[in-house]
Amino acid sequence: MNIGMLWFDNDTQSDLSQKIQRAASYYQQKYGKQPDLCYVHPSMAQAPMNGNPGIKTGGIEVKTTKSVLPNHFWIGINGKTAATN
């Protein structure tokens, strides 16, 4: 992903999946496209996602990187799967 949106969510009452879905909903409203990739800090991936710390939530692939601070979400569209002309 070369271009994305940085989202901050420190709501302690929501799990990781809910936070990603909120960010994805906003992304779709703002840019008119459904995101399919989200980077989070490794410490965030340890939080439960509907009982399963899997790598996908709601059709969005979740990857970890130390480049993203805790409680931040780098969300966008995977450039590898985007159609090119």
Secondary structure, 3 states (H helix, E strand, C coil): CCCEEEEECCCCCCCHHHHHHHHHHHHHHHHCCCCCEEEECHHHHCCCCCCCCCCEECCEEEEECCCCCCCEEEEECCCCCCCCC
